[in-house]
């Protein structure tokens, strides 16, 4: 997923969150060194709070993970369809039979 698309999805999520009144709480324990790293990163990126930084960053990463997973599922499905078509090809229709005969007559040199 492109960075622009990810930012758009995160912004879209923020808009949806602010429009709804229902909220959930998420607590996490972390080491002092982890908290310092997060706080420094939040400050560097200009976030107002550590919570805002964690929510924004986690949402961005989660969205990327989901999009990559969906792409893998789609490609797995496409691969299955492709190999199934190779293993179990449909019978040629009338047009394909005519094209093969024409090819044999005109293109193949005897």
Short mmCIF file of the C-alpha atoms (twelve columns), coordinates in Angstrom:
data_MODEL
# 
_entry.id   MODEL 
# 
loop_
_atom_site.group_PDB 
_atom_site.id 
_atom_site.type_symbol 
_atom_site.label_atom_id 
_atom_site.label_alt_id 
_atom_site.label_comp_id 
_atom_site.label_asym_id 
_atom_site.label_seq_id 
_atom_site.Cartn_x 
_atom_site.Cartn_y 
_atom_site.Cartn_z 
_atom_site.pdbx_PDB_model_num 
ATOM 1   C CA . UNK A 1   0.000   0.000   0.000   1 
ATOM 2   C CA . UNK A 2   1.347   3.421   -0.819  1 
ATOM 3   C CA . UNK A 3   2.199   5.891   1.915   1 
ATOM 4   C CA . UNK A 4   -0.370  8.346   0.570   1 
ATOM 5   C CA . UNK A 5   -3.124  5.736   0.627   1 
ATOM 6   C CA . UNK A 6   -2.149  4.719   4.159   1 
ATOM 7   C CA . UNK A 7   -2.283  8.333   5.336   1 
ATOM 8   C CA . UNK A 8   -5.694  8.753   3.721   1 
ATOM 9   C CA . UNK A 9   -7.031  5.654   5.497   1 
ATOM 10  C CA . UNK A 10  -5.609  6.790   8.841   1 
ATOM 11  C CA . UNK A 11  -7.152  10.256  8.343   1 
ATOM 12  C CA . UNK A 12  -10.460 8.629   7.364   1 
ATOM 13  C CA . UNK A 13  -10.337 6.519   10.520  1 
ATOM 14  C CA . UNK A 14  -9.618  9.604   12.655  1 
ATOM 15  C CA . UNK A 15  -12.651 11.352  11.166  1 
ATOM 16  C CA . UNK A 16  -14.875 8.365   11.894  1 
ATOM 17  C CA . UNK A 17  -13.571 8.087   15.463  1 
ATOM 18  C CA . UNK A 18  -14.273 11.747  16.191  1 
ATOM 19  C CA . UNK A 19  -17.801 11.541  14.758  1 
ATOM 20  C CA . UNK A 20  -18.834 8.675   17.009  1 
ATOM 21  C CA . UNK A 21  -19.453 9.037   20.718  1 
ATOM 22  C CA . UNK A 22  -18.617 5.447   21.649  1 
ATOM 23  C CA . UNK A 23  -15.015 4.936   22.618  1 
ATOM 24  C CA . UNK A 24  -12.967 2.026   23.858  1 
ATOM 25  C CA . UNK A 25  -9.992  1.974   26.157  1 
ATOM 26  C CA . UNK A 26  -6.700  0.186   25.561  1 
ATOM 27  C CA . UNK A 27  -4.041  -0.079  28.231  1 
ATOM 28  C CA . UNK A 28  -0.560  -1.454  27.725  1 
ATOM 29  C CA . UNK A 29  2.423   -2.007  29.963  1 
ATOM 30  C CA . UNK A 30  5.818   -1.126  28.560  1 
ATOM 31  C CA . UNK A 31  9.332   -0.692  29.812  1 
ATOM 32  C CA . UNK A 32  10.701  2.704   30.759  1 
ATOM 33  C CA . UNK A 33  13.099  2.566   27.807  1 
ATOM 34  C CA . UNK A 34  10.239  1.790   25.397  1 
ATOM 35  C CA . UNK A 35  8.234   4.702   26.766  1 
ATOM 36  C CA . UNK A 36  11.196  7.055   26.340  1 
ATOM 37  C CA . UNK A 37  11.642  5.952   22.727  1 
ATOM 38  C CA . UNK A 38  7.937   6.450   22.018  1 
ATOM 39  C CA . UNK A 39  7.931   9.862   23.697  1 
ATOM 40  C CA . UNK A 40  10.967  10.999  21.722  1 
ATOM 41  C CA . UNK A 41  9.444   9.801   18.450  1 
ATOM 42  C CA . UNK A 42  6.144   11.512  19.303  1 
ATOM 43  C CA . UNK A 43  7.967   14.762  20.055  1 
ATOM 44  C CA . UNK A 44  10.012  14.561  16.836  1 
ATOM 45  C CA . UNK A 45  6.888   13.934  14.759  1 
ATOM 46  C CA . UNK A 46  5.025   16.771  16.473  1 
ATOM 47  C CA . UNK A 47  2.260   14.828  18.189  1 
ATOM 48  C CA . UNK A 48  0.462   16.533  21.061  1 
ATOM 49  C CA . UNK A 49  0.572   13.466  23.273  1 
ATOM 50  C CA . UNK A 50  2.063   10.025  23.558  1 
ATOM 51  C CA . UNK A 51  -1.421  8.531   23.211  1 
ATOM 52  C CA . UNK A 52  -2.019  10.404  19.960  1 
ATOM 53  C CA . UNK A 53  1.321   9.159   18.619  1 
ATOM 54  C CA . UNK A 54  0.689   5.545   19.626  1 
ATOM 55  C CA . UNK A 55  -2.835  5.524   18.194  1 
ATOM 56  C CA . UNK A 56  -1.790  7.166   14.919  1 
ATOM 57  C CA . UNK A 57  1.279   4.991   14.411  1 
ATOM 58  C CA . UNK A 58  -0.428  1.766   15.415  1 
ATOM 59  C CA . UNK A 59  -3.366  2.521   13.125  1 
ATOM 60  C CA . UNK A 60  -1.009  3.151   10.212  1 
ATOM 61  C CA . UNK A 61  0.894   -0.103  10.769  1 
ATOM 62  C CA . UNK A 62  -2.299  -2.108  11.342  1 
ATOM 63  C CA . UNK A 63  -3.816  -0.763  8.117   1 
ATOM 64  C CA . UNK A 64  -0.670  -1.762  6.202   1 
ATOM 65  C CA . UNK A 65  -0.742  -5.257  7.683   1 
ATOM 66  C CA . UNK A 66  -4.397  -5.730  6.739   1 
ATOM 67  C CA . UNK A 67  -3.883  -4.444  3.191   1 
ATOM 68  C CA . UNK A 68  -0.873  -6.726  2.627   1 
ATOM 69  C CA . UNK A 69  -2.829  -9.676  4.003   1 
ATOM 70  C CA . UNK A 70  -5.746  -8.945  1.670   1 
ATOM 71  C CA . UNK A 71  -3.347  -8.704  -1.286  1 
ATOM 72  C CA . UNK A 72  -1.855  -12.091 -0.385  1 
ATOM 73  C CA . UNK A 73  -5.322  -13.646 -0.133  1 
ATOM 74  C CA . UNK A 74  -6.269  -12.245 -3.533  1 
ATOM 75  C CA . UNK A 75  -3.045  -13.485 -5.109  1 
ATOM 76  C CA . UNK A 76  -3.513  -16.927 -3.513  1 
ATOM 77  C CA . UNK A 77  -7.040  -17.073 -4.928  1 
ATOM 78  C CA . UNK A 78  -5.812  -15.991 -8.368  1 
ATOM 79  C CA . UNK A 79  -3.066  -18.629 -8.249  1 
ATOM 80  C CA . UNK A 80  -5.610  -21.315 -7.384  1 
ATOM 81  C CA . UNK A 81  -7.884  -20.265 -10.265 1 
ATOM 82  C CA . UNK A 82  -4.944  -20.200 -12.701 1 
ATOM 83  C CA . UNK A 83  -3.599  -23.624 -11.781 1 
ATOM 84  C CA . UNK A 84  -7.094  -25.093 -11.728 1 
ATOM 85  C CA . UNK A 85  -7.594  -23.821 -15.286 1 
ATOM 86  C CA . UNK A 86  -4.296  -25.435 -16.327 1 
ATOM 87  C CA . UNK A 87  -5.099  -28.740 -14.654 1 
ATOM 88  C CA . UNK A 88  -8.723  -28.822 -15.825 1 
ATOM 89  C CA . UNK A 89  -8.920  -26.823 -19.055 1 
ATOM 90  C CA . UNK A 90  -12.356 -26.226 -20.535 1 
ATOM 91  C CA . UNK A 91  -13.185 -27.811 -23.892 1 
ATOM 92  C CA . UNK A 92  -12.403 -25.500 -26.819 1 
ATOM 93  C CA . UNK A 93  -15.393 -23.642 -28.210 1 
ATOM 94  C CA . UNK A 94  -16.273 -23.424 -31.899 1 
ATOM 95  C CA . UNK A 95  -14.296 -20.208 -32.467 1 
ATOM 96  C CA . UNK A 96  -11.137 -21.649 -30.926 1 
ATOM 97  C CA . UNK A 97  -11.397 -24.812 -33.024 1 
ATOM 98  C CA . UNK A 98  -11.781 -22.689 -36.183 1 
ATOM 99  C CA . UNK A 99  -8.813  -20.513 -35.192 1 
ATOM 100 C CA . UNK A 100 -6.642  -23.590 -34.607 1 
ATOM 101 C CA . UNK A 101 -7.582  -25.000 -38.021 1 
ATOM 102 C CA . UNK A 102 -6.811  -21.656 -39.686 1 
ATOM 103 C CA . UNK A 103 -3.465  -21.484 -37.886 1 
ATOM 104 C CA . UNK A 104 -2.548  -24.983 -39.028 1 
ATOM 105 C CA . UNK A 105 -3.536  -24.163 -42.602 1 
ATOM 106 C CA . UNK A 106 -1.942  -20.712 -42.948 1 
ATOM 107 C CA . UNK A 107 0.885   -20.409 -40.430 1 
ATOM 108 C CA . UNK A 108 2.341   -23.864 -39.950 1 
ATOM 109 C CA . UNK A 109 4.684   -24.730 -42.772 1 
ATOM 110 C CA . UNK A 110 4.558   -28.365 -43.821 1 
# 
